[in-house]
Amino acid sequence: MRVMIFAKTSPEYENMAQGSGTGRGAESIDRFHDELVGAGILLATGKLEPSSKGARVRFDGPKRTVVDGPFTEAKELVGGFWLWQVRSLDEAIEWLKRAPFEGGDFEVRPVHDAGPSGS
């Protein structure tokens, strides 16, 4: 099964975190990524730019509304992600518990495999 892990952030933190990703913490996460790759689990990963560089598109019947970031009304935002191939949700959780973070909130969700048509 494939699972998506969302790294949560807040509007306040996402701007402070710009430029981070160097030093001892980055080395630890690089080692963790190497373990995931070696185990055949890691399919994709990425750190997202702040919401100020993004947009939302709202659908309301035939109407489409574009809202430019930042999304300061949001309590939580997605700051990054992993896409993993695992045998079970429990396995994904066990791997995530090994991640070298000292704080943060992460959400693990199975990817719905709808088949070749994607619906």
N, CA and C atoms as an extended XYZ file, in Angstrom:
357
Properties=species:S:1:pos:R:3:atomname:S:1:resname:S:1:resid:I:1 pbc="F F F"
N         0.839       -1.182        0.000 N   MET     1
C         0.000        0.000        0.000 CA  MET     1
C         0.882        1.242        0.000 C   MET     1
N         0.339        2.311       -0.573 N   ARG     2
C         1.052        3.582       -0.533 CA  ARG     2
C         0.417        4.459        0.535 C   ARG     2
N         1.250        5.192        1.256 N   VAL     3
C         0.768        6.144        2.247 CA  VAL     3
C         1.444        7.490        1.996 C   VAL     3
N         0.696        8.544        2.326 N   MET     4
C         1.234        9.892        2.261 CA  MET     4
C         1.386       10.383        3.678 C   MET     4
N         2.547       10.922        3.991 N   ILE     5
C         2.796       11.505        5.298 CA  ILE     5
C         2.893       13.006        5.094 C   ILE     5
N         2.029       13.733        5.794 N   PHE     6
C         2.012       15.188        5.702 CA  PHE     6
C         2.716       15.763        6.921 C   PHE     6
N         3.697       16.626        6.693 N   ALA     7
C         4.350       17.351        7.779 CA  ALA     7
C         3.584       18.650        7.968 C   ALA     7
N         2.972       18.804        9.131 N   LYS     8
C         2.155       19.983        9.395 CA  LYS     8
C         3.035       21.161        9.800 C   LYS     8
N         2.528       22.350        9.516 N   THR     9
C         3.191       23.581        9.931 CA  THR     9
C         2.099       24.604       10.213 C   THR     9
N         2.479       25.777       10.638 N   SER    10
C         1.527       26.850       10.906 CA  SER    10
C         1.926       28.071       10.092 C   SER    10
N         1.015       29.016        9.899 N   PRO    11
C         1.390       30.229        9.168 CA  PRO    11
C         2.573       30.950        9.819 C   PRO    11
N         2.640       30.942       11.153 N   GLU    12
C         3.730       31.622       11.854 CA  GLU    12
C         5.066       30.919       11.602 C   GLU    12
N         5.052       29.593       11.657 N   TYR    13
C         6.300       28.834       11.549 CA  TYR    13
C         6.814       28.742       10.123 C   TYR    13
N         5.931       28.698        9.124 N   GLU    14
C         6.402       28.455        7.766 CA  GLU    14
C         7.342       29.546        7.280 C   GLU    14
N         7.158       30.781        7.710 N   ASN    15
C         8.073       31.851        7.311 CA  ASN    15
C         9.378       31.809        8.086 C   ASN    15
N         9.337       31.386        9.350 N   MET    16
C        10.560       31.240       10.139 CA  MET    16
C        11.424       30.108        9.608 C   MET    16
N        10.796       29.061        9.060 N   ALA    17
C        11.514       27.867        8.628 CA  ALA    17
C        12.240       28.058        7.309 C   ALA    17
N        11.991       29.148        6.589 N   GLN    18
C        12.680       29.377        5.327 CA  GLN    18
C        14.187       29.426        5.579 C   GLN    18
N        14.904       28.721        4.737 N   GLY    19
C        16.357       28.703        4.859 CA  GLY    19
C        16.865       27.623        5.786 C   GLY    19
N        15.974       26.971        6.557 N   SER    20
C        16.434       25.878        7.413 CA  SER    20
C        16.688       24.657        6.545 C   SER    20
N        17.307       23.670        7.095 N   GLY    21
C        17.611       22.473        6.321 CA  GLY    21
C        19.095       22.258        6.156 C   GLY    21
N        19.874       22.877        7.016 N   THR    22
C        21.308       22.658        6.995 CA  THR    22
C        21.741       22.240        8.384 C   THR    22
N        22.946       21.725        8.485 N   GLY    23
C        23.485       21.376        9.787 CA  GLY    23
C        23.138       19.974       10.225 C   GLY    23
N        23.246       19.748       11.538 N   ARG    24
C        23.078       18.419       12.114 CA  ARG    24
C        21.692       17.839       11.855 C   ARG    24
N        20.636       18.661       11.943 N   GLY    25
C        19.280       18.179       11.699 CA  GLY    25
C        19.112       17.668       10.279 C   GLY    25
N        19.691       18.384        9.322 N   ALA    26
C        19.600       17.962        7.922 CA  ALA    26
C        20.361       16.660        7.704 C   ALA    26
N        21.483       16.500        8.361 N   GLU    27
C        22.255       15.253        8.242 CA  GLU    27
C        21.446       14.077        8.791 C   GLU    27
N        20.749       14.286        9.907 N   SER    28
C        19.940       13.221       10.499 CA  SER    28
C        18.810       12.815        9.572 C   SER    28
N        18.134       13.791        8.980 N   ILE    29
C        17.031       13.455        8.087 CA  ILE    29
C        17.562       12.808        6.812 C   ILE    29
N        18.737       13.227        6.341 N   ASP    30
C        19.347       12.575        5.172 CA  ASP    30
C        19.633       11.102        5.466 C   ASP    30
N        20.130       10.798        6.651 N   ARG    31
C        20.382        9.402        7.039 CA  ARG    31
C        19.076        8.613        7.106 C   ARG    31
N        18.037        9.248        7.648 N   PHE    32
C        16.733        8.600        7.720 CA  PHE    32
C        16.210        8.322        6.309 C   PHE    32
N        16.331        9.281        5.411 N   HIS    33
C        15.916        9.066        4.021 CA  HIS    33
C        16.705        7.921        3.387 C   HIS    33
N        18.002        7.840        3.673 N   ASP    34
C        18.816        6.733        3.152 CA  ASP    34
C        18.290        5.390        3.649 C   ASP    34
N        17.863        5.328        4.923 N   GLU    35
C        17.285        4.092        5.463 CA  GLU    35
C        16.000        3.733        4.726 C   GLU    35
N        15.153        4.738        4.491 N   LEU    36
C        13.894        4.503        3.781 CA  LEU    36
C        14.144        4.015        2.357 C   LEU    36
N        15.108        4.617        1.683 N   VAL    37
C        15.453        4.188        0.323 CA  VAL    37
C        15.990        2.766        0.348 C   VAL    37
N        16.886        2.474        1.280 N   GLY    38
C        17.465        1.136        1.398 CA  GLY    38
C        16.424        0.063        1.667 C   GLY    38
N        15.366        0.432        2.388 N   ALA    39
C        14.296       -0.516        2.698 CA  ALA    39
C        13.252       -0.590        1.572 C   ALA    39
N        13.421        0.218        0.528 N   GLY    40
C        12.480        0.211       -0.589 CA  GLY    40
C        11.151        0.885       -0.276 C   GLY    40
N        11.152        1.795        0.685 N   ILE    41
C         9.920        2.428        1.144 CA  ILE    41
C         9.692        3.806        0.517 C   ILE    41
N        10.725        4.609        0.424 N   LEU    42
C        10.573        5.996       -0.018 CA  LEU    42
C        10.324        6.081       -1.519 C   LEU    42
N         9.170        6.639       -1.894 N   LEU    43
C         8.833        6.854       -3.303 CA  LEU    43
C         9.066        8.299       -3.705 C   LEU    43
N         8.767        9.246       -2.807 N   ALA    44
C         8.943       10.671       -3.092 CA  ALA    44
C         8.945       11.442       -1.783 C   ALA    44
N         9.565       12.601       -1.799 N   THR    45
C         9.575       13.476       -0.639 CA  THR    45
C         9.721       14.909       -1.115 C   THR    45
N         9.289       15.845       -0.309 N   GLY    46
C         9.449       17.238       -0.682 CA  GLY    46
C         9.090       18.178        0.448 C   GLY    46
N         9.777       19.308        0.460 N   LYS    47
C         9.466       20.390        1.386 CA  LYS    47
C         8.766       21.457        0.561 C   LYS    47
N         7.640       21.927        1.046 N   LEU    48
C         6.852       22.887        0.289 CA  LEU    48
C         7.270       24.319        0.596 C   LEU    48
N         7.150       25.169       -0.409 N   GLU    49
C         7.364       26.598       -0.227 CA  GLU    49
C         6.252       27.125        0.675 C   GLU    49
N         6.440       28.286        1.295 N   PRO    50
C         5.393       28.832        2.155 CA  PRO    50
C         4.107       29.114        1.379 C   PRO    50
N         2.993       29.144        2.099 N   SER    51
C         1.703       29.367        1.455 CA  SER    51
C         1.643       30.723        0.756 C   SER    51
N         2.505       31.653        1.123 N   SER    52
C         2.531       32.955        0.458 CA  SER    52
C         2.896       32.832       -1.018 C   SER    52
N         3.496       31.720       -1.386 N   LYS    53
C         3.874       31.485       -2.788 CA  LYS    53
C         2.872       30.590       -3.512 C   LYS    53
N         1.756       30.272       -2.849 N   GLY    54
C         0.777       29.361       -3.430 CA  GLY    54
C        -0.560       30.024       -3.679 C   GLY    54
N        -1.507       29.220       -4.086 N   ALA    55
C        -2.871       29.664       -4.342 CA  ALA    55
C        -3.820       28.519       -4.054 C   ALA    55
N        -5.056       28.859       -3.783 N   ARG    56
C        -6.123       27.874       -3.621 CA  ARG    56
C        -7.164       28.138       -4.698 C   ARG    56
N        -7.745       27.081       -5.199 N   VAL    57
C        -8.832       27.203       -6.164 CA  VAL    57
C       -10.064       26.568       -5.534 C   VAL    57
N       -11.111       27.359       -5.391 N   ARG    58
C       -12.365       26.873       -4.808 CA  ARG    58
C       -13.363       26.619       -5.925 C   ARG    58
N       -14.069       25.490       -5.810 N   PHE    59
C       -15.088       25.095       -6.774 CA  PHE    59
C       -16.451       25.237       -6.123 C   PHE    59
N       -17.344       25.945       -6.770 N   ASP    60
C       -18.717       26.102       -6.305 CA  ASP    60
C       -19.605       26.026       -7.542 C   ASP    60
N       -20.037       24.805       -7.878 N   GLY    61
C       -20.771       24.596       -9.121 CA  GLY    61
C       -19.879       24.998      -10.290 C   GLY    61
N       -20.372       25.839      -11.187 N   PRO    62
C       -19.555       26.250      -12.326 CA  PRO    62
C       -18.563       27.369      -11.985 C   PRO    62
N       -18.686       27.951      -10.793 N   LYS    63
C       -17.843       29.074      -10.392 CA  LYS    63
C       -16.497       28.585       -9.855 C   LYS    63
N       -15.427       29.261      -10.263 N   ARG    64
C       -14.074       28.973       -9.787 CA  ARG    64
C       -13.502       30.249       -9.178 C   ARG    64
N       -13.025       30.144       -7.945 N   THR    65
C       -12.451       31.296       -7.261 CA  THR    65
C       -11.015       30.974       -6.886 C   THR    65
N       -10.116       31.877       -7.240 N   VAL    66
C        -8.703       31.706       -6.902 CA  VAL    66
C        -8.368       32.636       -5.747 C   VAL    66
N        -7.754       32.067       -4.706 N   VAL    67
C        -7.333       32.831       -3.540 CA  VAL    67
C        -5.821       32.687       -3.434 C   VAL    67
N        -5.122       33.812       -3.522 N   ASP    68
C        -3.670       33.785       -3.395 CA  ASP    68
C        -3.268       33.694       -1.934 C   ASP    68
N        -2.148       32.985       -1.668 N   GLY    69
C        -1.621       32.894       -0.318 CA  GLY    69
C        -1.013       34.225        0.087 C   GLY    69
N        -0.648       34.386        1.338 N   PRO    70
C        -0.596       33.357        2.376 CA  PRO    70
C        -1.971       33.060        2.962 C   PRO    70
N        -2.080       31.890        3.567 N   PHE    71
C        -3.335       31.427        4.130 CA  PHE    71
C        -3.295       31.572        5.644 C   PHE    71
N        -3.311       32.799        6.098 N   THR    72
C        -3.145       33.080        7.530 CA  THR    72
C        -4.346       32.640        8.354 C   THR    72
N        -5.502       32.415        7.698 N   GLU    73
C        -6.675       31.962        8.448 CA  GLU    73
C        -6.571       30.486        8.821 C   GLU    73
N        -5.649       29.778        8.215 N   ALA    74
C        -5.479       28.349        8.493 CA  ALA    74
C        -4.707       28.161        9.795 C   ALA    74
N        -5.175       27.204       10.612 N   LYS    75
C        -4.450       26.867       11.832 CA  LYS    75
C        -3.258       25.973       11.515 C   LYS    75
N        -3.450       25.074       10.542 N   GLU    76
C        -2.386       24.158       10.131 CA  GLU    76
C        -2.262       24.183        8.623 C   GLU    76
N        -1.048       24.082        8.166 N   LEU    77
C        -0.741       23.999        6.747 CA  LEU    77
C         0.161       22.794        6.529 C   LEU    77
N         0.244       22.331        5.312 N   VAL    78
C         1.179       21.259        4.981 CA  VAL    78
C         2.499       21.908        4.601 C   VAL    78
N         3.566       21.513        5.293 N   GLY    79
C         4.884       22.078        5.030 CA  GLY    79
C         5.766       21.165        4.214 C   GLY    79
N         5.410       19.894        4.147 N   GLY    80
C         6.196       18.926        3.396 CA  GLY    80
C         5.474       17.594        3.362 C   GLY    80
N         6.064       16.639        2.647 N   PHE    81
C         5.399       15.343        2.495 CA  PHE    81
C         6.409       14.245        2.202 C   PHE    81
N         5.971       13.027        2.450 N   TRP    82
C         6.642       11.806        1.999 CA  TRP    82
C         5.580       10.940        1.337 C   TRP    82
N         5.954       10.212        0.327 N   LEU    83
C         5.109        9.167       -0.243 CA  LEU    83
C         5.887        7.875       -0.066 C   LEU    83
N         5.281        6.926        0.660 N   TRP    84
C         5.945        5.663        0.983 CA  TRP    84
C         5.151        4.484        0.447 C   TRP    84
N         5.874        3.406        0.168 N   GLN    85
C         5.282        2.109       -0.173 CA  GLN    85
C         5.556        1.196        1.013 C   GLN    85
N         4.499        0.769        1.694 N   VAL    86
C         4.632       -0.072        2.891 CA  VAL    86
C         3.620       -1.209        2.825 C   VAL    86
N         3.754       -2.162        3.753 N   ARG    87
C         2.813       -3.287        3.800 CA  ARG    87
C         1.528       -2.934        4.529 C   ARG    87
N         1.616       -1.956        5.465 N   SER    88
C         0.442       -1.629        6.267 CA  SER    88
C         0.596       -0.231        6.861 C   SER    88
N        -0.512        0.292        7.358 N   LEU    89
C        -0.483        1.569        8.048 CA  LEU    89
C         0.384        1.471        9.300 C   LEU    89
N         0.304        0.340        9.980 N   ASP    90
C         1.133        0.142       11.179 CA  ASP    90
C         2.618        0.217       10.848 C   ASP    90
N         3.019       -0.372        9.723 N   GLU    91
C         4.428       -0.301        9.338 CA  GLU    91
C         4.840        1.147        9.083 C   GLU    91
N         3.987        1.922        8.413 N   ALA    92
C         4.297        3.327        8.150 CA  ALA    92
C         4.464        4.093        9.460 C   ALA    92
N         3.580        3.840       10.409 N   ILE    93
C         3.661        4.521       11.699 CA  ILE    93
C         4.950        4.164       12.416 C   ILE    93
N         5.328        2.897       12.376 N   GLU    94
C         6.579        2.481       13.027 CA  GLU    94
C         7.791        3.169       12.392 C   GLU    94
N         7.812        3.262       11.068 N   TRP    95
C         8.899        3.978       10.393 CA  TRP    95
C         8.897        5.456       10.782 C   TRP    95
N         7.736        6.084       10.791 N   LEU    96
C         7.651        7.504       11.116 CA  LEU    96
C         8.135        7.771       12.534 C   LEU    96
N         7.847        6.872       13.454 N   LYS    97
C         8.292        7.039       14.835 CA  LYS    97
C         9.812        7.047       14.941 C   LYS    97
N        10.502        6.510       13.938 N   ARG    98
C        11.970        6.499       13.923 CA  ARG    98
C        12.569        7.786       13.362 C   ARG    98
N        11.743        8.664       12.803 N   ALA    99
C        12.233        9.903       12.195 CA  ALA    99
C        12.938       10.769       13.239 C   ALA    99
N        14.006       11.448       12.853 N   PRO   100
C        14.825       12.199       13.812 CA  PRO   100
C        14.306       13.611       14.105 C   PRO   100
N        13.056       13.734       14.474 N   PHE   101
C        12.486       15.037       14.789 CA  PHE   101
C        12.342       15.184       16.287 C   PHE   101
N        12.503       16.406       16.766 N   GLU   102
C        12.322       16.684       18.193 CA  GLU   102
C        11.004       17.399       18.457 C   GLU   102
N        10.248       17.653       17.422 N   GLY   103
C         8.949       18.309       17.537 CA  GLY   103
C         8.231       18.201       16.212 C   GLY   103
N         6.979       18.527       16.211 N   GLY   104
C         6.222       18.525       14.966 CA  GLY   104
C         5.012       17.627       15.042 C   GLY   104
N         4.181       17.766       14.030 N   ASP   105
C         2.939       17.009       13.942 CA  ASP   105
C         2.852       16.456       12.523 C   ASP   105
N         2.638       15.163       12.401 N   PHE   106
C         2.627       14.489       11.106 CA  PHE   106
C         1.345       13.682       10.971 C   PHE   106
N         0.795       13.663        9.781 N   GLU   107
C        -0.411       12.897        9.498 CA  GLU   107
C        -0.068       11.807        8.493 C   GLU   107
N        -0.496       10.579        8.766 N   VAL   108
C        -0.252        9.435        7.884 CA  VAL   108
C        -1.593        8.995        7.319 C   VAL   108
N        -1.685        8.965        5.974 N   ARG   109
C        -2.948        8.567        5.353 CA  ARG   109
C        -2.700        7.641        4.180 C   ARG   109
N        -3.474        6.561        4.099 N   PRO   110
C        -3.361        5.678        2.935 CA  PRO   110
C        -3.773        6.414        1.665 C   PRO   110
N        -3.107        6.082        0.568 N   VAL   111
C        -3.465        6.629       -0.737 CA  VAL   111
C        -4.524        5.716       -1.335 C   VAL   111
N        -5.632        6.285       -1.750 N   HIS   112
C        -6.697        5.509       -2.376 CA  HIS   112
C        -6.268        5.152       -3.786 C   HIS   112
N        -6.125        3.877       -4.052 N   ASP   113
C        -5.758        3.407       -5.396 CA  ASP   113
C        -7.014        3.116       -6.167 C   ASP   113
N        -7.366        4.015       -7.071 N   ALA   114
C        -8.621        3.923       -7.805 CA  ALA   114
C        -8.500        3.126       -9.090 C   ALA   114
N        -7.310        2.651       -9.401 N   GLY   115
C        -7.126        1.921      -10.645 CA  GLY   115
C        -6.599        2.813      -11.748 C   GLY   115
N        -6.486        2.284      -12.943 N   PRO   116
C        -5.832        3.014      -14.040 CA  PRO   116
C        -6.535        4.317      -14.446 C   PRO   116
N        -7.843        4.409      -14.264 N   SER   117
C        -8.532        5.626      -14.689 CA  SER   117
C        -8.375        6.752      -13.687 C   SER   117
N        -7.981        6.420      -12.427 N   GLY   118
C        -7.795        7.432      -11.404 CA  GLY   118
C        -9.077        7.937      -10.769 C   GLY   118
N       -10.205        7.282      -11.051 N   SER   119
C       -11.464        7.748      -10.456 CA  SER   119
C       -12.021        6.720       -9.491 C   SER   119
